[in-house]
Amino acid sequence: MRLYCRVGLEYENRSGSELPERFLLVANHQSLLDIPVCFALFPGRRLRFVAKWELRDGIPFVSLILRIQGHALIRRDGEATQAMRSIRRYARRCEREGTCPVIFPEGKRSLDGEVGVFHTAGVRKILDETALPVVAAVLDGGWRVAKLKDILKNLGEARFRVRVLSVTPVLSAKKEVLVALAAAREEIAAGLKSMRSKA
């Protein structure tokens, strides 16, 4: 994408800390391309995503990676207990293989780029199964290519920015996780506003 489509990719770590070897990455979600962008901008980290089942087919590059690398593909129309079992298996696989789980707590793309409501169940289940620090990051730029037709039309003008905002130590208690996730959402919303004001 960088070479042939002149896509702009920018990364900045404002957390004040080096990223740990393994972590749970929590970020907002704007585009189908958030996944390859994170792969590109977190080099040296083996990221594994929680994504919707529908992405396993039909999306060039993204679908193939999601199928072969052990990412969690969740059916939105399935039972909640089945989704939690899938996430539990995924979290245990990340622990076993030494990979970094990634979740977009909004659960779906934001078509206008604004940060939506964060859902906590998936984050709590991952942290129940694998004790990890939480890295909060804000992504911007993807909302302009949120749909496949937008990617084909506007990819050459796309500029993706990723800013790491904080690194929270390992959490265990449910209340700690809920407080940290609420704080991460506020950080991400404020970070997005700041990035756009300076764009």
C-alpha positions in Angstrom: 0.0 0.0 0.0 2.8 2.4 0.8 4.7 1.7 -2.4 2.0 1.3 -5.0 -0.9 3.3 -3.6 1.1 6.0 -1.8 -0.8 5.4 1.4 0.5 7.4 4.3 1.2 5.6 7.6 2.2 7.5 10.8 3.0 6.0 14.2 3.7 7.8 17.5 4.1 6.6 21.0 2.9 9.2 23.6 2.5 6.8 26.5 5.9 7.7 28.0 6.7 3.9 28.2 8.3 1.3 26.0 5.8 -1.2 24.8 6.0 -4.5 26.7 6.8 -7.7 24.9 3.2 -8.8 25.1 0.1 -6.7 25.6 -3.6 -6.4 24.9 -4.1 -3.7 22.3 -7.4 -1.7 22.7 -8.2 0.8 19.9 -11.1 2.5 18.1 -12.2 1.0 14.8 -12.8 2.9 11.6 -11.9 0.7 8.6 -11.4 -2.8 7.2 -7.7 -1.6 6.8 -7.2 -1.0 10.5 -5.9 -4.6 10.7 -3.1 -4.4 8.1 -2.3 -0.8 9.3 -1.7 -2.2 12.8 0.4 -5.0 11.4 2.6 -2.5 9.7 2.9 0.0 12.6 3.6 -2.5 15.4 6.6 -4.2 13.9 8.2 -7.0 15.9 4.9 -7.7 17.6 2.7 -10.7 16.5 -0.8 -9.3 16.6 -3.9 -11.4 16.7 -7.3 -9.8 16.2 -10.9 -10.3 17.3 -12.9 -9.7 14.1 -16.3 -10.5 12.8 -16.9 -13.9 11.0 -17.9 -12.2 7.8 -14.3 -11.0 7.2 -13.0 -14.5 6.7 -13.9 -14.3 3.0 -13.9 -11.7 0.3 -11.5 -9.1 1.6 -8.1 -9.2 -0.3 -5.1 -9.9 2.0 -7.2 -9.3 5.2 -9.4 -12.5 4.9 -6.4 -14.7 4.2 -4.5 -13.5 7.2 -7.4 -13.8 9.5 -8.0 -17.4 8.4 -4.5 -18.8 8.6 -3.0 -17.0 11.6 -5.3 -17.9 14.4 -7.4 -14.8 14.8 -10.8 -14.9 16.6 -13.6 -14.7 14.1 -16.9 -14.1 15.9 -20.4 -14.5 14.5 -22.4 -11.4 15.4 -25.7 -13.3 15.1 -24.5 -16.2 17.3 -25.2 -16.8 21.0 -23.2 -14.7 23.5 -22.0 -17.8 25.2 -20.6 -19.2 21.9 -18.8 -15.9 21.3 -17.2 -16.0 24.7 -16.1 -19.5 24.2 -14.4 -18.5 21.0 -12.7 -15.6 22.7 -11.5 -17.8 25.5 -9.9 -20.2 23.1 -8.4 -17.3 21.2 -6.9 -15.8 24.4 -5.5 -19.1 25.5 -3.9 -19.5 22.0 -2.4 -16.1 22.3 -0.9 -17.0 25.7 0.4 -20.3 24.3 1.9 -18.8 21.2 3.2 -15.6 22.7 1.1 -13.3 20.5 -0.6 -10.0 21.4 -4.4 -10.0 21.3 -6.1 -7.0 19.7 -9.7 -6.0 20.2 -11.8 -3.1 19.0 -14.3 -2.7 21.9 -16.8 -0.7 19.8 -17.5 -4.0 18.0 -18.0 -2.4 14.6 -16.5 0.2 12.4 -17.4 3.9 13.0 -18.4 5.2 9.6 -18.1 8.8 10.7 -14.8 8.3 12.5 -16.2 9.2 16.0 -15.6 6.9 18.9 -18.6 4.7 19.8 -19.6 2.9 22.9 -17.0 0.4 24.3 -18.3 -3.1 25.1 -16.5 -4.7 28.0 -17.2 -8.5 27.8 -14.6 -9.4 25.2 -11.8 -7.4 27.0 -12.7 -9.0 30.4 -12.7 -12.5 28.9 -9.3 -12.0 27.3 -7.8 -10.7 30.5 -9.4 -13.6 32.5 -7.4 -16.0 30.3 -4.1 -14.2 29.8 -2.7 -11.6 32.3 -1.5 -8.7 30.1 -0.9 -5.0 30.3 -3.4 -3.0 28.3 -2.1 -0.6 25.6 -4.6 2.0 24.5 -4.2 3.4 21.0 -6.1 5.8 18.8 -6.5 5.2 15.0 -7.5 7.8 12.5 -7.9 8.1 8.8 -9.6 4.8 8.1 -13.1 6.1 8.2 -12.6 7.6 4.8 -12.1 4.1 3.4 -14.5 2.3 5.8 -16.2 0.3 3.1 -14.7 -1.9 0.3 -16.0 0.4 -2.4 -14.3 3.4 -0.6 -11.0 1.4 -0.5 -11.1 0.9 -4.2 -12.0 4.5 -4.9 -10.0 6.5 -2.3 -7.1 4.3 -1.1 -4.5 6.4 -2.9 -5.5 9.4 -0.8 -5.7 7.6 2.5 -3.6 8.7 5.5 -3.6 6.4 8.5 -2.3 7.6 11.9 -1.8 5.4 15.0 -0.9 7.0 18.4 -0.2 4.9 21.5 -1.7 6.8 24.4 -1.1 4.7 27.5 0.2 1.4 28.9 -1.8 0.1 31.9 -0.1 -2.6 34.1 -1.7 -6.0 34.4 -5.2 -5.9 35.7 -7.0 -8.7 37.6 -10.1 -7.5 39.3 -13.3 -7.0 37.2 -13.7 -3.5 38.6 -10.2 -2.6 37.6 -10.8 -3.7 34.1 -14.0 -1.8 33.8 -12.3 1.4 35.1 -9.3 1.0 32.8 -11.5 0.4 29.8 -13.6 3.5 30.5 -10.4 5.5 30.9 -9.1 4.1 27.6 -12.2 5.1 25.8 -11.9 8.7 27.1 -8.3 8.8 26.2 -9.0 7.6 22.7 -11.8 10.1 22.1 -9.6 12.9 23.4 -6.7 11.7 21.4 -8.8 11.5 18.2 -10.0 15.1 18.8 -6.4 16.3 19.3 -5.1 14.6 16.2 -7.8 16.0 14.0 -7.4 19.6 15.4 -3.7 19.5 14.4 -4.3 17.8 11.0 
